[in-house]
Amino acid sequence: MSKTKSGALREIFDSSDLSDSNEQAEVDDGAASADEVMVSTSIRLPRSLMERVRAHAAEAGVPTTSLIRQWVLDRIEARDEDKVVSVDDLRRFIAERSHPVR
């Protein structure tokens, strides 16, 4: 954020009364947000591959890390040979292969 934008934002919050908003706020202890504790890891990817992943995420309208997490989960679950593939997954697979993101 530029200094000009951050200064303007600071000015707004410094001169605004947000007490009504605070009264309507709810405490989120995180328990309802996640059933399982999330851990962080890092991987090294070539820049070109990361750009392709980001393009897929942008196209899907999700954060890049969420898409990567879903792909890992999909791959692990796919190891079950008896897994039934949904029609939506097949359509998505065909669409991705028919029109590659550049």
C-alpha positions, 0 to 999 in steps of 0.5 A, a space after each residue: 500500500 502506498 504511503 498516500 493510501 495508508 495515510 488516507 486510510 489512517 485519517 479515516 480511522 483516526 477521525 471515525 467513530 466505530 463504536 457502533 461497529 464494535 458493539 455488533 462484532 462477534 468473537 471468533 475463537 476459531 473453534 467454529 472455523 476449523 475442525 482440525 489444526 492447520 499447519 504450514 509447510 513450504 515447497 519450492 516450485 519453478 516460477 513458471 509452474 507457480 504462475 500457472 498455479 496462480 492462473 488456475 486459482 484466479 480462474 477458479 476464484 480461490 486463493 492459491 494456497 486453497 487450490 494447492 491444498 485441494 489438489 493435494 487432498 484430491 490426489 490422496 483421495 484418488 489413491 482409493 481405486 474404488 473411488 467414484 468420479 463425479 460428473 462435475 470433476 470429469 467436466 472440470 478435467 476435460 475443460 482444463 485439458 481442452 483449454 489450457 491456461 497460458 
